[in-house]
Amino acid sequence: MAKSLTRIHLQVFLILLLSFTAIGYASYLAVRDMQQSSYYERASQAAEGAASRINELLTQQRQALEKTAHQPAVATVLQRGSSPERSRKEDEIKSQLTGTVSVHLLSRNNSGVLYPTETLDPVCLDYVRRMSTTSAPASPEFHAVGTPTEHYDLLIPVMDENRNLNGYLLAGFSRAPLQTILEQSLPPHAYMELQQPVAGGAVQPVLTAGEVSNASVATVASALGTGRWTLIYQPAETPPLILSGNRIYYFASILAAFIIISIVLFRLYRQTLQAVRHDIHSLIRMFRDLREGSVRVGYPTALREFSEIFDYLRDRGQKLVEEKEKLKDMGLMDHLSQLGNRRHFEARLKELFDASKANGPSSMLIIDLDHFKAVNDKHGHDAGDALIVGFANALRKVVRQTDVLVRLGGDEFCIIYSYAPLEKAATLVERLRKQLPREIPLTKGVMHPLRWSGGLSAMHDKDTKSDDVLWRADQALLQAKEAGRNATKICDPIAGLPAKKQIMAS
């Protein structure tokens, strides 16, 4: 019993629908279970929140220092101010900036040496020298960590009105606001640590909040925008494994469903492929039978959709075989080429001529094989017959089923393009030129280059008899031979000859 391709597609659709439903439900359970213990999400949110607040505080402090450094009075003090004036200005700036524990105005002489530096801690002085050698904005840095004077410094360049560097404004800030940010951002039983790199590639904890959890608990690091500090967050709970709890069963269900889908779809693919191949072989067998002149009663099909096509082709093929036998019985077929003969040609030409006024004109192409006599003289009449048969078979593959293909005699053939006006017929002749083979085998080991001349014309309303179009096509053929052969000349039923258009061999 033939299978239905539509039924196979419906089975595939239902299997996919059920499978995707199962996979979707298992995925929903897995995601829901992971959301109930979203360790990394909470850890990232806590670390990013604290880092954002620290960055915001540092940005505000830097902007306040830059605004102060741009004051003309600050540049004037650095250029010409005495030590008492410098000290008064430093105290004034310190009182204006929130959270500052120290302010230093450092001048820069022509040699690039900073002064005065006597009141600076050696570590702070080293920070100033390092930051003054780079063009990038200075990063904040903690100094005197673990001592009562612990603070972090921020260095801002001071320019005059000509944008020349006069010196630097160094401000030290208390750690208290940063400590407050860590403690306010810290969830219960968690731990935060602000780290600063030191010499040798190591890191130094500068601020901590909370209690250190078990060493096996994973941490989340968040780099601050300063480029120097890193915020470490360690939650209290251990992050759940991906394949822990019920999730291992959810993922196993998804994997099993995927494997089952793959197996079922592969089996359906194999069955469909085998059915299509089976029906293609049956179709090839049918065409082989048609060529041999016999059609079987039935051809087995595996797909129901192909059954209708096979029934139609079988019925049409049976009719063609019957018509072919009928033509033989009526003497309307050429014995050598198995094409219609001149008698068949004249009958069909008259039918198309009588119907031209109602259904439109038909066109006619007369064909002569070039140098056919030379083939007989050089290779014998068997070779000439092989050329006739080979050319007829080649024409039969290209010409439409609705057209009339006949052998008029000798090496002369004719194609009547049914209900095709001259312009359409010219297009069909061009296609004929391109699709016919370049060579035709004559005898064993002998290939003959295919060359032919053609004359094309069309019926016209003023034609009084069917032979009028035949006469014009013959005149066009004669002109093609006189012009050097291997081309098709066109005789317009209105303009006549000489034809302005010809179709050359490609």
N, C-alpha and C positions, 0 to 999 in steps of 0.2 A: 504494500500500500504506500502510495506516495505521501511524503511528508509535506507539511505546509511551512513555507519560509516565514509567513506571518506568525504562525503559531510558535516557531522557534524564537522569533524576535520577542513575542509576548512573554515567553518563558524567561528569556534573558532579562527583560524589564522587571518582571516580578521578583526574580532572584536578586537583582541589584537593589530593588526597593526594600525588600526584607533585610538584605545584608546591610545596607546603609542605615536602616532603622536600628538594627542591633548594634552596629558600630557607634552610631550617634548616641544611643542610650548608654552604652558602656563608657564612652568618652565623657558624657555628662556626669556620670557617677564618679569617674576618676578626677575630673576637674573640681567637682563639688567637694570631694574628699580632700583635695590639695588646698582648696580655698579655706577649709576649716582649720588648717594648720599652716597658713601662709607665712612661713618663717622668713624667707628672704624678702618678701614684700614689706613686712613690718620693720625688719632690720634696715633695709635701704631707706625707708621713709624716715626713720629716726636719725640715721647718719646724715642724710641729705638735708633734713630740717635744721640740725645743728650747724652743719657746714654753711648753709645759706645764711643763717643769722650771723655767724662769724664773719663771713665775706661782706655782709652788709655793714657790720660795725667797722671793719677795716677800711671799707670804701668811704664811709663817712669821715673817719679820722684822716685819711689821706686827702680828701677834698678840703677839709678844714685847714690842714697844713699848707696845701697848695695855695689856698686863698690868702693865707697869712704871708706866705713867701712872695706873693705877687705885689704886696704893699710897697710903695716907693720908700717908705720910711725904713723898712727892713734892709733894702739894698743900700740906702744911705748910711745906715749904721755899720754895715759890713765894709763899706768903702772908706769912710772917714771917721767913724765913731771911736771914741775913747773907751777904755775898759769900763768906767762907771756907766757910760751911756749904753754900752753893750749889755751890762748886767741889768740895768733898768728895763731895757727892751725885752730881755729874756724873761724877767719876772712878769712883765705886762702880757707877753704871749702866753705864759703858763697860766695866768689867771683867766685868760679868755678861752682856753681849750679845756674841755671836760676830760677828766681822767688822766691828765698828764702828771707825771711825777718829776720830770726834769725837762728843761729846754736849753739848748746850746746853739749859739750862732757862731759858725766857723767861717772865717775869712780864708781867701785863697790868694796867695801872692803870685807874682809873675812866673815864679818857678814851679807853681802848682802845689806849694807846701801849704797845708792847712794850719791855722793858728786861731785862737790859743787852744792848746790840747792838754794843758797841765791839769785841768780839772776833770778830764775824762778818764774813765776806767780803761785799762789797756785792752780789754775785750771789746768795749764799745769803740775805741779808737781803731782797732783792727777792722771792725764792721764798717766804719766810715770809709776807711781806705779801700776796702774791697768794693763797696757799693759805688764809690766815686770813679772807679775805673771802668764801669760799664755804662752803656747808653740806655739800657733798659731801666724802667722804674725800680727803685730799690724795694726789696722784699722785707717785711718786718722780721725781726729776729729777737728771740729771748736771750737775755743776759742775766748773769748772777742768779742762775736757777738754784733754788733751795736755800737762798739767803733772805734776810729781811728786806734787802734792796732789790729783790727780783722784779724785773720789768721787761718790756719788749720795746725796741727802738724802731723808729721809722725816719728815714733820711729823705729830705726834699731839697732839690737844687734851687738857688736864689739867683735870678737874672736881673740885670739892669734894664733901662729903657731901650738899649740897643741889642738886647737879647744876648749879652755877654755874661758868662758865668762869673759871679762874684764870690760865691761860697755856698754854704749849705745850712739848712735848718734841721737840727737833730732834735727829735722829741722822744722822750721815754714815757710809755703808758703803763698804767697799773694793770695787773693781771685779773683784777676782780671782775670786770665786766665779762671777760671770756669765761671765767670760772662759773659765773652766774648762768651764762648761756648753756654750758654743758650740764649743769645740775637741773635746769628747767627742762631741757630736752631729753633727759634720761628717763626711760621707763623703769618701773620697779625691778629690782634685782638685776639690773643690767650694768654695764661698765663702758665708760668712754675714756679715751685717752688722746690727747693732742701731742703729736710727735714732731720733733725738729731734727733735721740731719746734722751730724757733726763730722769732724774729720775722720777719715778712714772708712767712710761708707756706712758707719753705724748711725743709729737714731737715738735720740734722747727724749724721754717723756718730759714734757714741760707743764702739762696740765692733766689732771685725772679727776674722774667723778665716778662714784659707785665702787663696787667690789669686783675683783677679778673672779670670773667664773672658772669652771673646770677647764683645764688646758685643752681638752678634746673638743670643746665647743668652737664652732667656726666663727670667724670674725668677718666684718664687712668694713672695707676701707673706703674713705671718700676723700679725694684730693681737693685741697682748697685752692681758690683762685690765686693765692699769693705765690704759688710755685715752690714754697719752702716747707709748709706744714702739711701734715696728713692727719686726718681724724679717724681713729679706730673705734669701732662699735662692736661690742660683744654682748649678745642677748643672754638671758638666763637659761633658756631652754635649748635643747639639742635639735638641730634641723631634722625634720623627718626625711627618711630615704624615699626616693621616687618609687621604688618597688617594695614598699612596706605596707603592712596592714592589708586592707581589702583591695588596694590598688593593684597588687600583683595578679589578683583574679580578674580585675577589669582588663588589664593589658593582655592577659592570657586569652580572654574571650575575644578581644579585638584581633589578636594574631590568629586564633583559630578560625574566626569568621573570614579573615582575609585569605587564609589557605583554602578554605572550602570554596570561596568565591572563585579563586584562581583555578581550582580543579574543575569545578562545574563549567565555567566559561570556556576552559580549554577543551573539555569534552564536547560542548556545543559547537565550538569552532571547528573541531575535527570532523564532527558529523556534517556540519554545513559544507565544509570544504570537500568532503568525500561525495556528498550529494551533488554539488555543483560539477565536480569532475566527471561523475557518472553521466550527468545529463549532457555535458559537453561532448563526451565520447559518443553518446547516442546521436547527438546532432551531427557530428562528423560522419557517423555511419549512414545517416539519412542522406547527406549530401553525396556521399560516395555512391549510394544506391541510385540517386537521381542521375548522376553522371553516367552510370552504367545502364540507365534506362529501365530501372525497376524500383518499385516502392513497396515496402512491407506494409502489412495491415496495421501493426502497432510497434512502437519503439518504447522500451521501458524507461520510465522517468522516476527519479527519486524525489523531486520537488513538485508539489502540486501546481505551483505558479508556472512551471515550464510545460505542464501538460497541455494547456490551451495553445501555447506557441507551437508545440510539436504537432498537435492536431491540425492547426492551420497550415503549417508548412507541409505536412503529409498530404493534406487535401490538395493544396496548390501544386505540390510536386506530382501527385497522381494525374492532375489535369494536364500538366506540362508533358508528362510522358505520353498521355493519351493523344494530345495534340501533335506531338512529334510523330507518333505512330500513324496518326491520321494524315499528316503531311507526306509521310513516306508512301502511304497507300494512294494518295491523290497525285503523287508525282510532283510535289511542290518543294522537295528538299534536294539540295545538291549532295550527291553521294560522297564526294571526296571531303568537302569541308564540313559537312553536316549542318550547313546553314540553308536558309531558304534560297531557292533558285530564281531565275528570271520570271518564271510563271507566277511564283508566289509574290515576287516584287511588283509585277504589274497589277495583280489583284489588290494588294495592300495600298499601292500608290493611288489607284482609282478610288478606293474607299476613303483615304485621307483627303484626296482632292475634293470629293463630293461633300465631305464634312467640314472643309476649311471655312466656308462662309458662315457656318454656325458656331464652330468651335475654335476658329482661328487657324492661321496658316501653319503648315509644316515646312521644314527645311530638308534639303537633300545634300549629302556629301558623296561624291564619286571618288573612288580611290583606285590608283594604279600602282602596283609595286614597281619600283625603279629597277631597270636592267634585269628583268625577270628572264628574258631569253638568254642572257649571259650565264645565268645559273644553270639552265638546262644544258647549254653548250659545254660548260666547264665541268659540271659535276654529274650530269645525267638527269633524266626525267624523274627518277626517284627522289633526287634532291629537290627538284622543282615542286613535286607533290608535297614533300616534307615542309617546304617553305609555305605552300598554300595552307596546309593544315595548321602549322604553327602560328601563322598570321591570323587565321580564323579563330583559333583558341584564344589568342591574345586579345582580339577585338571583342570576343564574347565576354571576357572578364571586365571590360571597361564600359561597354555600351549599356545604357539603361534598359531595363526589361520592357519599358513601354515603347522603345524605339524598334525599328525594323532593320535587321541586319541580314543582308543577302550576299551571295556571290553571283554576279551577273555572268561570269564566264571567264576562263583563262585566269589572269592575274587581276581582274577587275572586280572590285567589291563596292557595295553601296550601303549607306546608312541613311535611313529616313528618320529624322528627329521629329517625333509626333507632336504636333501642336506647339512647336517651338519656333518663334520668329527668328529672323536672320541674326539679330544681335545675340540672342540666347544660344543659337546654334554655333556661332563663332566662339563663344566661351566654351562650349562643350568640345569643339574641335581642338582648342588650345589645351584643354585637359587631356584629350586623347593623345596629342603629341607628347605630353609630359609623361603619361602613364604607360604607354606602350614600351616594350623592352627595346634595348639598344641592339641586341643581337638575337637571332633565332637559330637553333641547331638544325642542321640539314641531315648530315649523316654522322657517324661516329667520329668525333674529333674535328668536325668541320662546323664552324660558326659563321653565319652570314650576317653582316651588318644590315639592319633593317632600315630601308629608305623607301619612302613612298610619296607620291604626289597626289594632291587632292583638288577638287573643284567644288565649291559650296555655293548654293543659291537657295532661294525660298519661293514658295508659292505666292501668287499675287491675285488680287481681285479681278484684274483684267485678263488673266489667263483663261483661254477658251477650252483648253484640254489639259490633261495631266502631264502630257509629254513636254509642255512648255518649260516646266521647271527642270526636267531632265536635260533639255537642250541647253539651258543656261548653265547648268552644272558641268555639262560636257565642255562647253566653251571655256569655262574657268579652268577646268582640268587641262585643256589643251594649252592655255596660256601659261599654266604652272610648268608644264613640260618644256615649253619653248624658253622659259625664263631660267632654266637650269635644274629643274626637278627638286625633289625633297622639300617642297613647300606647298601651301594651300592657298589658292587664289579664290577670291570671293566675287561673285557676280550679283550686284544689287538688282532686284527685279525692276526698279525704277530707273536707276542711273545706268545700269548695264555695265559693259566693259569699256575701257580697261578698269579693273578694280583699283580703288585707291588704297585698299587694305589687303594685306596678305598675312598668313600665319606661317612663320618660318619654323624649321625644326629647332628644338632647343639643344 
